[in-house]
Amino acid sequence: MLRHEIRPGRAVAGLVMMGLAAGYGADAAGLWHVPWVFFVALFCGGLFIAVLTTWVAYRIRRRRGGRTPSTENDVAPPSSSGSQAMR
C-alpha cells in the first residue's frame, strides 16, 4: 500500500536541480567550461518539463478517478422529503 501520492513533476525538478548542481560544481572546479547562460537555459527548460510532467500526471489522475456519478440517487431521501412527521 502506498503511503503517499507519487509526484513525478517533483522528481523531474529534483533531477534537473541535481544536474545543475553537478554542472555548476564541475564548472567551479575547472573541469568543464560553459557560459552562465547555459545554466539559466537548463534551469528554465527543466522547470518547464517538470510543469509539463505534473500537468500530464494530473490529467491521468483526473481521467482515472473522474467517472461521472450515477443518476440513481438524484432525489432526496424519504425522511427529508416531508412525508414523515417532524420530531
C-alpha positions, 0 to 999 in steps of 0.5 A: 500500500502506498503511503503517499501520492507519487509526484513525478513533476517533483522528481523531474525538478529534483533531477534537473536541480541535481544536474545543475548542481553537478554542472555548476560544481564541475564548472567551479572546479575547472573541469568543464567550461560553459557560459552562465547562460547555459545554466539559466537555459537548463534551469528554465527548460527543466522547470518547464518539463517538470510543469509539463510532467505534473500537468500530464500526471494530473490529467491521468489522475483526473481521467482515472478517478473522474467517472461521472456519478450515477443518476440513481440517487438524484432525489432526496431521501424519504425522511427529508422529503416531508412525508414523515412527521417532524420530531 
